[in-house]
């Protein structure tokens, strides 16, 4: 059973980066959020396969203490600031008509993104098909930073916030949401190899992304995943004959996948994808 992220916990610290997260989010609400809603509402162009409304998760417990709490927060959940941010973004998107159209919901299979999606939609159950997709999970610290490989790997190992939960654990925690499709997590693990498939040494540990070092250690690894995510989103939309996807994901992978600058916690932005996975922002400049 999932925990209640609105309740206080041992690392629920005042300050420690929360004010900065809320300041960035409030700046987004003061203007850019309305511009993104307007972009969402515009008709798609003929060469567009799908419009993707990307949302970064709300502030997580791993972001506390100026990110150092990641050491103690494996597969981090939202903190109370993150709950407030995700709830408000959900209100804006609902008022903007996102859920009044045929829609596919795609969620990174990490606790904070799943909790964010639940708060955005504003319900424990909904009619929109919903896929938990490992391609949308956060990139590894080891693939984002320069420096010696071993040092990057050690840092990625210590940074527990980006280590996930197995497919079995996700089902225990979120399986009562009957509309969640965990099949993509299972398929991903099998595709990674026998080590991650049923009965393997690392069964269900999808966040390894098939790497025997247990992390994506090179930038090329995560860049390839970003490219695959774009083509998968376009293909899925075309096969389902829908024009809109809600993608709830993470700052690093969203920045990389859509060639943009950093997202604030719970910030949303719209992008159009072609069938081949080419993309363009619906808003050309941040306002």
C-alpha positions in Angstrom: 0.0 0.0 0.0 1.4 3.4 -0.9 2.1 5.9 1.9 0.6 9.3 2.3 3.1 11.9 1.0 1.3 14.7 2.8 2.3 13.4 6.2 5.5 14.5 8.0 8.4 12.1 7.9 11.9 11.9 9.5 13.6 14.0 6.7 10.8 16.5 6.4 13.0 19.5 6.8 12.2 23.2 6.8 14.1 25.2 4.2 16.8 23.0 2.7 15.8 23.9 -0.9 12.1 24.0 -0.5 11.8 27.8 -0.7 13.8 27.7 -3.9 11.6 25.0 -5.4 8.5 26.9 -4.6 9.9 30.2 -5.9 10.7 28.5 -9.3 7.3 26.9 -9.4 5.5 30.2 -8.5 7.5 31.9 -11.3 6.1 29.3 -13.7 2.6 29.8 -12.5 2.8 33.6 -12.9 2.8 33.4 -16.7 4.5 30.5 -18.5 1.8 28.0 -17.3 -0.9 29.9 -19.1 1.1 30.1 -22.3 1.6 26.3 -22.1 -2.2 25.7 -21.6 -2.9 27.9 -24.7 -0.4 25.9 -26.7 -2.1 22.6 -25.6 -5.4 23.9 -26.8 -4.2 24.8 -30.3 -5.0 22.4 -33.1 -2.1 20.0 -34.1 -0.5 20.5 -37.4 -0.9 17.9 -40.2 2.6 16.4 -39.7 2.2 16.0 -36.0 1.7 12.5 -34.7 1.0 13.5 -31.1 1.1 16.5 -28.7 2.9 15.5 -25.5 2.2 17.5 -22.4 5.3 16.8 -20.3 5.2 17.3 -16.5 8.1 17.0 -14.1 7.3 15.4 -10.8 6.7 17.6 -7.7 9.5 18.1 -5.2 10.6 14.8 -3.8 12.1 13.8 -0.5 15.3 13.1 -2.2 15.4 16.9 -3.1 15.4 17.9 0.6 18.6 19.1 2.3 19.6 20.7 -1.0 19.6 17.3 -2.8 21.7 15.5 -0.1 18.7 13.6 1.2 18.9 11.4 -2.0 21.4 9.3 -0.1 18.7 8.2 2.3 15.6 8.2 0.0 15.6 5.2 -2.4 12.9 5.6 -5.0 11.9 8.9 -3.3 8.3 9.9 -2.7 7.0 13.4 -2.8 7.4 15.7 0.1 4.7 18.1 1.2 5.9 20.9 -1.1 5.7 18.4 -4.0 2.2 17.4 -3.1 1.1 21.1 -3.2 2.9 21.7 -6.5 1.4 18.6 -8.2 -2.1 19.4 -7.0 -1.9 22.9 -8.4 -0.6 21.8 -11.7 -3.4 19.3 -11.9 -5.9 22.0 -11.3 -4.4 24.1 -14.1 -4.4 21.2 -16.5 -7.9 20.1 -15.7 -9.2 23.7 -16.2 -7.2 23.8 -19.5 -9.2 20.8 -20.8 -6.5 18.2 -20.9 -8.7 15.4 -19.6 -11.7 16.2 -21.8 -10.0 14.7 -24.9 -8.9 11.2 -25.8 -5.7 10.8 -23.8 -2.9 8.4 -23.0 -1.2 8.8 -19.7 2.5 7.7 -19.6 4.3 7.6 -16.2 7.9 6.9 -15.2 7.7 3.9 -12.8 9.1 5.8 -9.9 7.1 6.6 -6.7 7.3 10.4 -7.1 6.1 10.4 -10.7 3.3 8.0 -9.9 2.2 10.1 -6.9 2.4 13.2 -9.1 0.2 11.7 -11.8 -2.4 10.7 -9.2 -2.5 14.3 -7.9 -2.6 15.8 -11.4 -5.5 13.7 -12.5 -7.1 14.3 -9.1 -8.5 10.8 -8.7 -7.4 7.2 -7.7 -9.1 5.9 -10.9 -9.6 7.3 -14.3 -10.8 6.1 -17.8 -7.6 7.1 -19.7 -5.3 4.2 -20.6 -2.2 4.5 -18.4 1.2 2.9 -19.0 4.2 2.8 -16.6 7.1 3.2 -19.0 10.8 2.7 -17.9 12.0 4.6 -21.0 10.7 7.8 -19.2 12.6 7.2 -16.0 15.3 9.6 -14.8 18.8 9.5 -16.3 21.7 8.4 -14.1 24.0 10.9 -12.5 26.8 8.9 -14.0 25.5 9.7 -17.5 25.1 13.4 -16.8 28.4 14.4 -15.3 32.0 14.6 -16.6 34.9 13.0 -14.9 36.3 9.5 -14.3 33.9 6.7 -14.8 34.5 5.1 -11.4 33.8 8.4 -9.6 30.6 8.9 -11.5 29.5 5.3 -10.8 30.1 5.7 -7.0 28.1 9.0 -7.0 25.2 7.3 -8.9 25.3 4.4 -6.4 25.1 6.7 -3.4 22.3 8.8 -5.0 19.5 6.5 -4.1 16.7 8.8 -5.1 17.0 7.7 -8.7 17.1 3.9 -7.9 13.7 2.4 -8.5 11.5 -0.3 -7.1 11.1 -3.7 -8.8 8.1 -4.5 -10.8 6.9 -6.8 -8.0 7.2 -4.0 -5.4 5.5 -1.5 -7.7 2.5 -3.9 -8.0 2.4 -4.3 -4.2 2.4 -0.5 -3.7 0.3 0.7 -6.6 -1.5 -2.5 -7.9 -4.8 -1.4 -6.4 -5.0 1.2 -9.1 -6.6 -1.2 -11.6 -6.1 1.1 -14.6 -2.3 1.1 -14.3 -0.6 -1.1 -17.0 2.6 -2.6 -15.6 3.2 -4.6 -18.7 5.8 -2.3 -20.2 7.9 -2.7 -17.0 7.8 -6.5 -17.3 8.6 -6.4 -21.1 11.5 -3.9 -20.5 13.1 -6.3 -17.9 12.8 -9.3 -20.3 14.2 -7.2 -23.1 17.2 -6.2 -21.0 18.3 -9.8 -20.7 17.9 -12.9 -18.6 19.7 -11.2 -15.6 16.7 -8.9 -15.2 13.9 -11.3 -16.4 11.9 -13.8 -14.4 14.3 -15.8 -12.1 17.3 -13.6 -12.9 19.8 -12.3 -10.5 18.4 -8.8 -10.8 14.8 -9.7 -11.6 12.6 -6.7 -12.1 15.3 -4.1 -11.6 14.4 -2.1 -14.6 16.4 1.0 -13.5 19.6 -0.8 -14.5 18.4 -0.3 -18.1 20.3 -3.5 -19.0 23.7 -2.3 -17.8 25.8 -4.8 -15.9 27.3 -1.8 -14.0 23.8 -1.2 -12.7 23.7 2.4 -14.0 23.7 4.2 -17.4 27.3 5.2 -17.2 27.7 7.1 -20.5 25.8 10.0 -22.0 25.2 7.9 -25.1 23.3 5.4 -23.2 20.7 7.8 -21.9 20.6 9.7 -25.2 19.6 6.5 -27.0 16.9 5.9 -24.4 15.6 9.5 -25.0 15.4 8.8 -28.8 13.6 5.5 -28.2 11.1 7.2 -25.8 10.2 9.8 -28.5 9.6 7.2 -31.2 7.7 5.0 -28.8 5.4 7.9 -27.8 4.7 8.7 -31.4 4.1 5.1 -32.4 1.8 4.5 -29.4 -0.3 7.5 -30.2 -0.7 6.5 -33.8 -1.7 3.0 -33.0 -4.3 4.2 -30.5 -5.4 7.1 -32.8 -5.1 9.7 -30.2 -3.5 13.2 -30.5 -2.5 13.9 -26.9 -0.3 12.2 -24.3 0.3 13.2 -20.7 3.9 12.3 -19.8 4.8 12.5 -16.1 8.6 12.2 -15.8 11.8 13.8 -14.5 13.8 16.9 -15.1 16.9 15.3 -16.5 15.2 13.0 -19.0 12.7 15.6 -20.1 15.5 18.2 -20.7 17.5 15.7 -22.7 14.6 14.1 -24.7 13.0 17.4 -25.8 16.2 19.5 -26.1 15.0 22.2 -23.7 16.2 23.9 -20.5 15.5 22.8 -16.9 12.0 22.2 -15.7 10.9 23.5 -12.3 9.2 20.9 -10.0 5.7 20.2 -11.4 6.3 22.5 -14.4 4.5 21.4 -17.6 5.4 22.0 -21.2 3.8 20.9 -24.5 5.8 19.4 -27.4 4.7 18.1 -30.8 6.2 14.8 -32.2 6.2 13.5 -35.7 5.9 9.8 -36.5 9.7 9.6 -36.8 10.2 11.1 -33.3 11.3 14.5 -34.4 10.1 17.2 -32.0 9.4 20.8 -31.6 8.2 22.9 -28.6 4.7 24.2 -28.9 6.0 27.4 -27.2 9.2 28.5 -28.9 10.6 30.6 -26.1 10.0 30.7 -22.4 7.9 33.7 -21.5 
